[in-house]
Amino acid sequence: MGLFLQVFTVLVITVSLQGWLPLGCLEEERIALLHLKDSLNYPNGTSLPSWIKADAHCCDWESIVCNSSTGRVTRLYLDSVRNQELGDWYLNASLFLPFQQLNTLSLWNNSIAGWVENKGGYELSRLSNLEILDLGSNSFDNSILSSMKGFSSLKLLYLDYNRLEGLIDLEG
């Protein structure tokens, strides 16, 4: 009976730990990453080759950093992942909403000209942990500035090498 109890205890502990220790990112974030990849790579899908449906361990995918204890995505480095030959395009910012612990988002050099209507930068302001947002080397014009209000936790905003013109009022 003692051996049975020991084996049973080890089994229960193993099953319990698998439920508590993240083995990959959360399913909702993995799905959101795949939607994001489709959006960024349309129509050819050649960027981000490690991002595949069959792999549940998206914390191991390129350009992603996760919190080691929660398994939640904390940083996304999506620099130059869009084919420049496709020209300017509009990003659906609501694709980032599942990443509730996201603190760094870099979308540098992706030919982003703006946001999809009703899915704009104000959606990003709902990410209460976002501290660093890099939108540099894209195609944003001055209209981007109106969508940059309401970021309660933002510490660094990069908008260099865009199509901003004239004097810019940084009040607020």
PyMOL commands that set and color helices and strands:
alter all, ss='L'
color gray80, all
select helices_A, chain A and resi 2-20+27-41+58-60+84-86+93-96+121-124+142-148
alter helices_A, ss='H'
color red, helices_A
select strands_A, chain A and resi 64-66+73-77+89-91+104-106+112-115+132-134+156-158
alter strands_A, ss='S'
color yellow, strands_A
deselect
rebuild
show_as cartoon
